[in-house]
Amino acid sequence: MTRSSSAHPFRHAALARWGSFWALLVVLCAGLASPLVSEAAAASSSKSSSSKKKSSGGKSSAKKKSGSKGKKASNKAAAPRPIRPLQRDVVGPEAVPDGDWAEGETDTDGEGDLEEDTGDAGDPESELEAIERELLSQPAGPEPEIVYAEGPPPPPPPPVKPRSLKHALIPGETLDNVAKLYRVEVGELAKWNGIRAGEPIPKKKKDLRVITTHSPPPREKLEHLIKRGDTWEKIAAEFGVEVATLRQQNPRLGDKLEPKPKQKLKVVAWKDLNVSPSAGLGAKLAQIRVRAGGLSIGKPNRGKLVRGVELPDRPDLYVKRKPDESYASTHTVMQTMAAITRFRHESSFKGQVVIGGMSRARGGRFRPHKSHQSGRDVDIRLPVLRSAEGKRHTTSADVDWKATWQLMRAFLDTGEVEYIFLEYSLQKRLYKAARESGVSREQLEAWLEWPVKIKKRSNKRVLIRHVEGHTTHMHVRIRCGPTEKHCYSSR
């Protein structure tokens, strides 16, 4: 072996150590440098490609030794790309009133709807929108559409089977009077009550048993506190009754109505109300015109309104408190206007009827209501006494309960009411007003919850139901119209 051949292994060892030194230096720079390491590595590879090939083995071993340090360096080297924000449609309420609404809170004017959510999701939003597009593609129909063009609907027929009821007697009433009122024979009436034929009604009797198929007209109890200068003729003219009938109903009062000092005397009269539709009422109803095509779809607590109809401006009938929330289906607007027209015609109430929230033009939810989404709900402030007119916050003592019952009865007489919501604590006053107007207990059992006690949920059998929050207003829900095939009840 020559000297040159013996020095060859040392030369290769030196080159290997020199390549390892450069590889280690590159790795250390990669760990300490910022994202520029990738550009430096690319430049180094382009300038010294040959040296990299010789030292490739050394680099791989150095990377294995560095371990997790090399991984951290690679993570730092990959600079993230900037993210651009995307626009997405957000489903939410159409409008939110000023201020925060806590759970279970009503608005200051008592128009909040605290109806319980049944938990039924109903139709999905996409399905409701598909139904809305389908209905909008169809013609709306003739307009304006006429409400009750041929007059009001006929009264319901009497029941087929005779029913037994109790008739509350008033002073001076005879068997003949009661028999004519219920269209029964005098002899049969006397037999049912253990009275001999031809004899007067015993003074101890407070009521009579009657078996009949006829419902008599309701009676209204009228009271007048006697003042100086009052006469029988003056009070009879005020009540609209005959003088003889008035005196017969007040047998304890003398010929002259002269109360003693600090003495309070009342004249009481019972007047039969004529509930049969008159020609004047028919003409008023025939003049109501409502735009056609307003349809309710879905449920009141999950639905929409197609071609929403705005409640017309009728200051002679009502006042709209929230014009932007005064939309409903054609059927609901028709029934609302017809009921208030009947109420104005048949009652002596001269105050305002204030309409609160109904629905938005396209329906859907808006706070604080949970329902009012499909154009079938109407909030109406309870009519108030003249002394309470103009008050912002009213109580049950300010309510004209006689007028309130007459307004509710006008809606019930349409036959298109699904529910009326009123707190249970106020139904006692309503019950009393209905009884004074002549409504029987049997009829009220089908309408009112009171006096049946309830615990958590309202009575499902009646139309006038308890829902919290309805203390100064009633919530009327109208049934689905005959042409609204995509309209559903929520209960």
TAMOWO-V187073 format. One record per residue. N is the residue number from 0. RES is the residue in one small letter. PHI is phi in degrees with one decimal (NA if undefined). Layout:
BEGIN
N_RES_PHI / N_RES_PHI
END
This chain:
BEGIN
0_m_NA / 1_t_-88.7 / 2_r_-68.1 / 3_s_-66.7 / 4_s_-70.7 / 5_s_-72.5 / 6_a_-81.9 / 7_h_-62.4 / 8_p_-60.9 / 9_f_-64.3 / 10_r_-63.3 / 11_h_-64.4 / 12_a_-64.6 / 13_a_-65.5 / 14_l_-61.8 / 15_a_-63.3 / 16_r_-66.4 / 17_w_-64.2 / 18_g_-66.5 / 19_s_-63.9 / 20_f_-61.2 / 21_w_-65.7 / 22_a_-63.6 / 23_l_-64.5 / 24_l_-63.2 / 25_v_-64.2 / 26_v_-65.0 / 27_l_-65.0 / 28_c_-64.5 / 29_a_-64.1 / 30_g_-75.7 / 31_l_-94.5 / 32_a_-80.3 / 33_s_-92.4 / 34_p_-56.7 / 35_l_-72.8 / 36_v_-63.1 / 37_s_-65.7 / 38_e_-69.1 / 39_a_-65.7 / 40_a_-65.2 / 41_a_-66.4 / 42_a_-67.1 / 43_s_-64.8 / 44_s_-69.2 / 45_s_-73.6 / 46_k_-80.8 / 47_s_-125.4 / 48_s_-67.8 / 49_s_-69.3 / 50_s_-67.4 / 51_k_-66.4 / 52_k_-65.1 / 53_k_-69.6 / 54_s_-105.1 / 55_s_-64.2 / 56_g_-64.2 / 57_g_-64.5 / 58_k_-64.9 / 59_s_-64.3 / 60_s_-68.8 / 61_a_-65.7 / 62_k_-65.9 / 63_k_-64.1 / 64_k_-70.8 / 65_s_-67.3 / 66_g_60.3 / 67_s_-64.1 / 68_k_-63.4 / 69_g_-67.7 / 70_k_-66.1 / 71_k_-61.9 / 72_a_-64.5 / 73_s_-66.8 / 74_n_-64.8 / 75_k_-70.1 / 76_a_-71.6 / 77_a_-82.6 / 78_a_-76.8 / 79_p_-70.1 / 80_r_-78.4 / 81_p_-66.5 / 82_i_-98.7 / 83_r_-92.6 / 84_p_-68.7 / 85_l_-104.3 / 86_q_-92.7 / 87_r_-128.1 / 88_d_-74.2 / 89_v_-111.4 / 90_v_-87.0 / 91_g_-161.2 / 92_p_-66.9 / 93_e_-69.2 / 94_a_-154.2 / 95_v_-124.0 / 96_p_-68.9 / 97_d_-65.5 / 98_g_90.5 / 99_d_-93.2 / 100_w_-106.9 / 101_a_-79.4 / 102_e_-65.3 / 103_g_83.5 / 104_e_-94.0 / 105_t_-103.9 / 106_d_-78.2 / 107_t_-66.9 / 108_d_-99.5 / 109_g_74.5 / 110_e_-97.5 / 111_g_-68.3 / 112_d_-114.5 / 113_l_-102.9 / 114_e_-63.6 / 115_e_-67.2 / 116_d_-82.3 / 117_t_-74.5 / 118_g_84.9 / 119_d_-81.2 / 120_a_-67.8 / 121_g_66.1 / 122_d_-71.8 / 123_p_-62.4 / 124_e_-60.8 / 125_s_-65.6 / 126_e_-68.9 / 127_l_-62.4 / 128_e_-66.5 / 129_a_-65.9 / 130_i_-64.4 / 131_e_-61.3 / 132_r_-63.4 / 133_e_-63.8 / 134_l_-70.7 / 135_l_-67.8 / 136_s_-77.7 / 137_q_-96.1 / 138_p_-65.7 / 139_a_-78.8 / 140_g_101.2 / 141_p_-68.9 / 142_e_-147.1 / 143_p_-80.1 / 144_e_-90.6 / 145_i_-98.0 / 146_v_-91.3 / 147_y_49.5 / 148_a_-61.8 / 149_e_-101.3 / 150_g_103.2 / 151_p_-68.8 / 152_p_-65.9 / 153_p_-67.5 / 154_p_-65.7 / 155_p_-65.2 / 156_p_-68.1 / 157_p_-67.2 / 158_p_-63.3 / 159_v_-72.2 / 160_k_-85.7 / 161_p_-62.8 / 162_r_-124.7 / 163_s_-96.2 / 164_l_-143.2 / 165_k_-109.7 / 166_h_-104.1 / 167_a_-75.2 / 168_l_-78.6 / 169_i_-115.7 / 170_p_-55.4 / 171_g_84.8 / 172_e_-77.9 / 173_t_-116.2 / 174_l_-62.2 / 175_d_-62.6 / 176_n_-60.9 / 177_v_-69.5 / 178_a_-62.4 / 179_k_-67.0 / 180_l_-63.0 / 181_y_-103.1 / 182_r_58.1 / 183_v_-127.6 / 184_e_-78.7 / 185_v_-63.9 / 186_g_-63.7 / 187_e_-64.6 / 188_l_-62.5 / 189_a_-64.2 / 190_k_-64.9 / 191_w_-64.6 / 192_n_-112.4 / 193_g_66.9 / 194_i_-111.2 / 195_r_-70.0 / 196_a_-62.0 / 197_g_89.8 / 198_e_-91.8 / 199_p_-73.4 / 200_i_-71.1 / 201_p_-57.3 / 202_k_-65.3 / 203_k_-74.9 / 204_k_-74.1 / 205_k_-101.6 / 206_d_-151.6 / 207_l_-126.2 / 208_r_-84.7 / 209_v_-132.6 / 210_i_-113.9 / 211_t_-152.9 / 212_t_-107.6 / 213_h_-105.5 / 214_s_-98.8 / 215_p_-73.0 / 216_p_-65.6 / 217_p_-66.8 / 218_r_-111.3 / 219_e_-113.3 / 220_k_-89.6 / 221_l_-115.4 / 222_e_-131.6 / 223_h_-139.9 / 224_l_-81.4 / 225_i_-68.6 / 226_k_-120.5 / 227_r_-64.0 / 228_g_97.2 / 229_d_-73.2 / 230_t_-131.7 / 231_w_-59.8 / 232_e_-64.7 / 233_k_-65.5 / 234_i_-70.3 / 235_a_-63.0 / 236_a_-66.5 / 237_e_-66.4 / 238_f_-80.4 / 239_g_76.4 / 240_v_-128.3 / 241_e_-75.5 / 242_v_-63.8 / 243_a_-63.0 / 244_t_-65.3 / 245_l_-63.3 / 246_r_-69.8 / 247_q_-65.4 / 248_q_-82.5 / 249_n_-131.6 / 250_p_-68.2 / 251_r_-79.6 / 252_l_-89.6 / 253_g_-83.2 / 254_d_-68.1 / 255_k_-103.9 / 256_l_-93.5 / 257_e_-127.8 / 258_p_-70.3 / 259_k_-74.8 / 260_p_-56.5 / 261_k_61.5 / 262_q_-102.8 / 263_k_-109.3 / 264_l_-117.3 / 265_k_-118.9 / 266_v_-103.2 / 267_v_-114.8 / 268_a_-139.5 / 269_w_-116.9 / 270_k_-118.0 / 271_d_-73.8 / 272_l_-91.8 / 273_n_-90.4 / 274_v_-96.2 / 275_s_-71.3 / 276_p_-61.8 / 277_s_-91.3 / 278_a_-65.0 / 279_g_-65.0 / 280_l_-65.9 / 281_g_-59.7 / 282_a_-67.2 / 283_k_-66.2 / 284_l_-66.2 / 285_a_-68.0 / 286_q_-86.3 / 287_i_-75.1 / 288_r_-129.0 / 289_v_-129.8 / 290_r_-63.8 / 291_a_-81.7 / 292_g_97.3 / 293_g_-76.3 / 294_l_-120.6 / 295_s_-97.3 / 296_i_-128.1 / 297_g_78.5 / 298_k_-107.2 / 299_p_-59.6 / 300_n_-100.5 / 301_r_-164.8 / 302_g_-162.1 / 303_k_-141.2 / 304_l_-126.0 / 305_v_-101.6 / 306_r_53.6 / 307_g_-51.9 / 308_v_-99.9 / 309_e_-77.1 / 310_l_-61.4 / 311_p_-61.4 / 312_d_-74.6 / 313_r_-136.7 / 314_p_-62.5 / 315_d_-74.7 / 316_l_-108.5 / 317_y_-157.2 / 318_v_-123.1 / 319_k_-89.9 / 320_r_-81.0 / 321_k_-129.9 / 322_p_-57.8 / 323_d_-73.8 / 324_e_-117.4 / 325_s_-106.2 / 326_y_-111.0 / 327_a_-161.4 / 328_s_-73.1 / 329_t_-57.8 / 330_h_-62.9 / 331_t_-67.3 / 332_v_-63.6 / 333_m_-60.5 / 334_q_-68.4 / 335_t_-64.9 / 336_m_-67.0 / 337_a_-65.8 / 338_a_-66.0 / 339_i_-70.4 / 340_t_-62.1 / 341_r_-61.9 / 342_f_-61.2 / 343_r_-63.8 / 344_h_-73.7 / 345_e_-98.2 / 346_s_-109.6 / 347_s_-100.3 / 348_f_-72.5 / 349_k_-111.3 / 350_g_-79.4 / 351_q_-84.0 / 352_v_-108.2 / 353_v_-99.4 / 354_i_-93.2 / 355_g_-93.8 / 356_g_-71.4 / 357_m_-119.6 / 358_s_-150.2 / 359_r_-80.2 / 360_a_-59.5 / 361_r_-109.8 / 362_g_73.9 / 363_g_84.8 / 364_r_-82.0 / 365_f_-145.4 / 366_r_-72.3 / 367_p_-92.6 / 368_h_-76.6 / 369_k_-96.9 / 370_s_-103.4 / 371_h_58.4 / 372_q_-98.1 / 373_s_-116.2 / 374_g_76.5 / 375_r_-123.8 / 376_d_-110.3 / 377_v_-134.5 / 378_d_-93.9 / 379_i_-129.6 / 380_r_-64.6 / 381_l_-65.9 / 382_p_-57.6 / 383_v_-114.0 / 384_l_-69.4 / 385_r_-61.5 / 386_s_-66.9 / 387_a_-102.1 / 388_e_-65.4 / 389_g_93.6 / 390_k_-75.9 / 391_r_-78.0 / 392_h_-112.8 / 393_t_-113.2 / 394_t_-120.3 / 395_s_-64.2 / 396_a_-71.3 / 397_d_-87.5 / 398_v_-81.8 / 399_d_-85.8 / 400_w_-71.3 / 401_k_-64.2 / 402_a_-67.6 / 403_t_-62.0 / 404_w_-64.9 / 405_q_-62.9 / 406_l_-69.0 / 407_m_-62.7 / 408_r_-63.4 / 409_a_-63.1 / 410_f_-69.7 / 411_l_-61.9 / 412_d_-69.3 / 413_t_-69.5 / 414_g_73.9 / 415_e_-116.2 / 416_v_-90.4 / 417_e_-88.3 / 418_y_-149.9 / 419_i_-129.5 / 420_f_-101.8 / 421_l_-154.0 / 422_e_-59.7 / 423_y_-59.8 / 424_s_-63.4 / 425_l_-96.8 / 426_q_-71.2 / 427_k_-64.4 / 428_r_-64.9 / 429_l_-66.0 / 430_y_-60.3 / 431_k_-63.5 / 432_a_-64.7 / 433_a_-68.3 / 434_r_-65.5 / 435_e_-66.2 / 436_s_-84.2 / 437_g_103.4 / 438_v_-75.9 / 439_s_-74.4 / 440_r_-63.0 / 441_e_-62.5 / 442_q_-69.1 / 443_l_-67.3 / 444_e_-63.3 / 445_a_-87.2 / 446_w_-112.2 / 447_l_-108.3 / 448_e_-77.9 / 449_w_-65.4 / 450_p_-96.4 / 451_v_-69.9 / 452_k_-75.1 / 453_i_-124.4 / 454_k_-109.2 / 455_k_-108.3 / 456_r_-109.1 / 457_s_-78.2 / 458_n_-72.5 / 459_k_-78.8 / 460_r_-87.6 / 461_v_-103.9 / 462_l_-92.3 / 463_i_-96.0 / 464_r_-121.6 / 465_h_-82.8 / 466_v_-142.6 / 467_e_-59.2 / 468_g_95.5 / 469_h_-101.7 / 470_t_-112.2 / 471_t_-114.6 / 472_h_-146.7 / 473_m_-104.3 / 474_h_-112.9 / 475_v_-101.9 / 476_r_-114.5 / 477_i_-90.6 / 478_r_-67.0 / 479_c_-64.4 / 480_g_-72.1 / 481_p_-64.4 / 482_t_-103.6 / 483_e_-94.8 / 484_k_-74.9 / 485_h_-103.5 / 486_c_-100.6 / 487_y_-134.6 / 488_s_-78.9 / 489_s_-93.9 / 490_r_-134.0
END
